[in-house]
Amino acid sequence: MTEQLDIDHLRQWIGRSTEASDIVTAQLTKGLRATLLQEIGEPNTGDIAPYTVHWCLGQPVFPQEQLGPDGHPARGGFLPPVPLPRRMWAGGELTFIDALRVGDLVTRVSKIADVTLKSGSTGQLCFVSVEHTVTTPRGLAIRERQDIVYREMGGAPAAAPAKAPAPPPAAQHREVHVSDPVLLFRYSALTFNGHRIHYDRDYVTKVEGYPGLIFHGPLQAALLVEFAAKLKGKVPLRFSYRGVQPLFEGSEFSVNANPASAGLELWTANAEAHPTMKGTATW
């Protein structure tokens, strides 16, 4: 049974901050390019790294005995101790100011911006918003808001909407790939993400009740950012995104874009062409 959720207690975490620094290496750049299905090349000092390489930098490292049953660090610390067992990266917004380059010393300052409680079809939902500023010796590089959602374990999560979904949108620009388990493992390794839903099939199916391994939300967002940059010839000034439904291993998925008045509407979609993450890029 889920522990009682005390929203007033959790909101005491608002304003807490933490800081981490790391270096963009050529090896990291090669690994992330490969995982984002790009040409790998031989990155040299000063070369632009993938635009979301900061998600691989300065990740928290905890002893094995301090990890929770889902592979994340035990609740508490910087993030509030939300007593809901399922945790997902729900969405967020990125503002790109300066590219991160091989050799850069990167510092990220993170602050808890808000903690809110909502009710959904699966029960209680607790949203934690985290604001990040990412800097290099040249100055501010990225501003980011990251939305994390915690939800109850009860009831098997739906892999698709319960009601008949709307017809999938037609895409003017589209790439098709395969959500291979090795791809998911590589991204977990690059981001030092121990969340077992991405690599432990027994856990994700028998404990959390999903039909298979889950494709990372930030990996989908990273693919959308890179697709937008490829189509327009430069990274967006602003990219906002939100998860719509889980994307699972073992089938084709697509990265899609259509022109919009201020830029591009982007989305990832499952093998049935139904969106799993939606994003908007503006320049």
C-alpha positions in Angstrom: 0.0 0.0 0.0 1.3 3.5 -0.9 2.4 5.7 2.0 0.2 8.7 2.6 1.1 11.7 0.5 1.7 14.9 2.4 1.8 17.6 -0.2 2.6 20.3 2.3 5.7 18.4 3.5 6.8 17.7 -0.1 6.4 21.4 -1.0 9.1 22.2 1.6 11.6 21.0 -1.0 10.7 24.0 -3.3 13.8 26.2 -3.6 16.3 23.5 -2.8 19.3 23.4 -5.2 22.3 21.3 -6.1 25.3 21.8 -8.4 27.4 19.4 -10.5 30.2 19.8 -13.0 31.6 17.5 -15.7 33.6 17.6 -18.9 32.3 16.9 -22.5 34.7 14.3 -23.7 35.3 13.0 -27.2 34.4 9.5 -26.1 31.1 10.6 -24.6 30.4 12.5 -27.8 31.1 9.4 -29.9 28.9 7.3 -27.7 26.0 9.7 -27.8 26.2 10.2 -31.5 26.0 6.5 -32.0 23.0 6.2 -29.7 21.2 9.0 -31.4 21.8 7.2 -34.7 24.2 9.8 -36.1 27.5 9.5 -37.9 30.0 8.9 -35.2 33.2 10.4 -36.7 36.2 11.4 -34.6 35.3 14.4 -32.4 38.0 16.9 -31.8 38.3 19.5 -29.1 36.0 22.4 -29.9 33.5 20.3 -32.0 29.9 20.7 -31.2 28.5 17.8 -29.2 24.9 16.5 -29.5 22.6 19.2 -28.3 21.3 17.3 -25.2 24.7 16.0 -24.1 24.2 17.8 -20.8 21.8 15.0 -19.8 24.8 12.7 -19.7 26.9 15.0 -17.6 27.3 15.2 -13.8 24.7 12.5 -13.0 24.4 11.6 -9.3 26.3 8.6 -8.2 25.1 6.6 -5.2 26.4 3.4 -3.6 24.5 0.3 -4.6 23.0 -0.1 -1.1 21.4 3.3 -1.4 19.3 2.5 -4.5 15.6 1.8 -4.3 13.8 -1.2 -5.7 13.2 0.6 -9.1 17.0 1.3 -9.5 16.7 5.0 -8.7 18.4 6.4 -5.6 16.2 5.9 -2.5 13.7 8.7 -2.1 14.7 11.9 -0.4 17.8 14.1 -0.8 17.6 16.7 -3.6 14.3 15.5 -5.0 11.4 15.3 -2.5 10.5 11.9 -1.1 7.3 11.4 -3.1 5.8 8.1 -1.8 4.4 7.0 -5.2 6.3 4.1 -6.7 6.2 4.8 -10.5 8.4 7.6 -11.7 8.6 9.0 -15.3 10.1 11.9 -17.1 6.9 13.6 -18.2 8.2 16.5 -20.3 9.8 19.9 -20.1 11.3 22.8 -22.0 14.8 23.6 -23.3 16.2 27.0 -24.3 19.5 26.7 -26.2 21.8 29.6 -26.0 25.3 28.2 -26.7 26.3 24.8 -28.0 28.3 22.5 -25.7 31.6 21.5 -27.3 34.1 18.7 -26.8 36.5 19.8 -24.0 34.0 22.1 -22.3 33.8 22.1 -18.5 30.1 22.2 -17.9 28.3 23.2 -14.7 24.7 22.5 -14.0 22.8 24.3 -11.2 19.4 22.6 -10.4 16.6 24.0 -8.3 13.2 22.5 -7.3 10.7 24.9 -8.8 7.3 23.4 -7.9 5.6 20.3 -6.4 1.9 19.8 -7.3 -0.6 17.1 -6.8 -3.3 16.1 -9.3 -5.7 13.2 -9.8 -5.8 11.1 -13.0 -7.5 8.0 -14.3 -4.8 5.9 -12.6 -5.1 7.7 -9.3 -2.8 10.3 -7.6 -0.2 12.1 -9.7 2.6 14.2 -8.1 4.5 16.5 -10.5 7.9 17.8 -9.5 9.3 20.6 -11.7 13.1 21.2 -11.7 14.8 24.2 -13.3 18.4 23.8 -14.5 20.9 26.3 -15.8 23.9 24.9 -17.7 27.0 27.0 -18.1 30.5 26.7 -19.6 33.4 29.1 -19.2 31.9 31.1 -22.2 28.7 31.7 -20.1 25.1 30.5 -20.1 24.5 27.6 -22.5 21.1 26.0 -21.7 18.1 26.8 -19.6 15.8 23.9 -18.8 12.6 23.0 -17.0 12.2 19.3 -16.4 8.9 17.8 -15.3 8.9 14.5 -13.3 5.7 12.7 -12.6 5.2 10.1 -9.8 2.1 7.8 -9.9 0.6 4.9 -8.1 1.4 1.3 -8.9 -2.2 0.0 -8.8 -3.7 -1.1 -12.1 -1.9 -2.1 -15.2 -0.9 1.0 -17.2 -2.5 1.2 -20.6 -0.1 1.0 -23.6 -2.6 3.0 -25.6 -5.6 5.3 -24.9 -8.6 3.4 -23.7 -10.9 5.1 -26.2 -10.4 4.9 -29.9 -7.6 7.2 -30.7 -7.7 9.9 -33.3 -6.2 9.0 -36.7 -2.4 9.4 -36.6 -1.2 12.7 -38.1 0.5 12.6 -41.5 4.2 13.7 -41.4 5.9 15.8 -44.0 9.3 14.7 -42.6 9.8 11.2 -41.1 12.5 8.8 -40.1 11.9 5.2 -39.0 14.1 3.3 -36.6 13.8 0.3 -34.3 13.5 0.5 -30.5 16.1 -2.1 -29.9 16.9 -3.1 -26.3 20.6 -2.4 -27.0 19.7 1.1 -27.9 17.9 1.5 -24.5 20.8 0.0 -22.7 23.3 2.3 -24.3 21.3 5.4 -23.4 20.9 4.2 -19.8 24.7 3.7 -19.6 25.5 7.1 -21.1 23.2 8.9 -18.6 24.1 6.6 -15.7 20.4 5.9 -15.4 19.7 2.8 -13.2 15.9 3.0 -13.7 15.0 -0.7 -14.2 12.0 -0.1 -16.5 14.6 0.5 -19.3 16.6 -2.7 -19.1 15.1 -5.2 -16.6 12.3 -7.0 -18.5 11.2 -9.1 -15.5 10.9 -6.0 -13.3 9.0 -3.9 -15.8 6.5 -6.6 -16.7 6.1 -8.4 -13.4 6.4 -5.5 -10.9 5.2 -2.4 -12.9 2.9 -4.2 -15.2 4.1 -2.9 -18.5 4.2 -5.1 -21.6 7.9 -4.5 -22.2 11.0 -2.3 -21.7 10.2 1.4 -21.9 12.0 3.8 -24.3 13.5 6.7 -22.3 11.5 10.0 -22.4 14.8 12.0 -22.8 16.0 9.8 -25.5 12.9 10.5 -27.5 13.2 14.2 -26.8 16.9 14.1 -27.8 16.0 12.5 -31.2 13.4 15.2 -31.8 15.8 18.0 -31.0 18.4 16.6 -33.4 15.8 16.0 -36.1 14.6 19.6 -35.8 18.2 20.9 -36.0 18.8 18.7 -39.1 15.7 20.0 -40.9 16.4 23.7 -40.2 20.2 23.7 -40.2 20.5 24.9 -36.7 19.4 24.0 -33.2 16.0 25.5 -32.0 16.1 28.5 -29.7 13.4 26.8 -27.7 12.1 23.2 -27.6 9.1 22.1 -25.4 7.9 18.5 -25.2 5.6 16.2 -23.3 5.1 12.4 -23.1 1.8 11.2 -24.4 2.0 7.4 -23.9 4.8 4.9 -23.4 7.0 3.7 -26.3 8.1 0.1 -25.9 11.0 -2.0 -27.1 11.0 -4.4 -30.0 9.2 -2.6 -32.8 9.6 0.2 -35.2 9.2 3.8 -34.1 9.3 7.0 -36.1 10.6 10.6 -35.6 8.3 13.0 -37.3 7.9 16.7 -38.1 5.5 19.2 -39.8 6.0 22.9 -40.4 4.2 25.2 -38.0 3.8 29.0 -38.0 6.7 29.5 -35.6 8.9 26.5 -36.4 8.1 22.8 -36.3 5.7 20.5 -34.6 7.5 17.2 -33.8 6.6 13.9 -32.4 7.8 10.3 -31.9 5.3 7.6 -32.8 5.0 3.8 -32.2 4.6 1.2 -34.9 0.9 2.0 -35.2 1.9 5.7 -35.9 0.3 6.9 -32.7 2.3 9.7 -31.0 4.3 8.8 -27.9 5.9 12.2 -27.3 5.0 15.6 -28.8 7.3 18.6 -29.1 7.4 22.1 -30.5 10.5 23.7 -31.8 10.9 27.5 -32.4 13.8 29.6 -33.8 
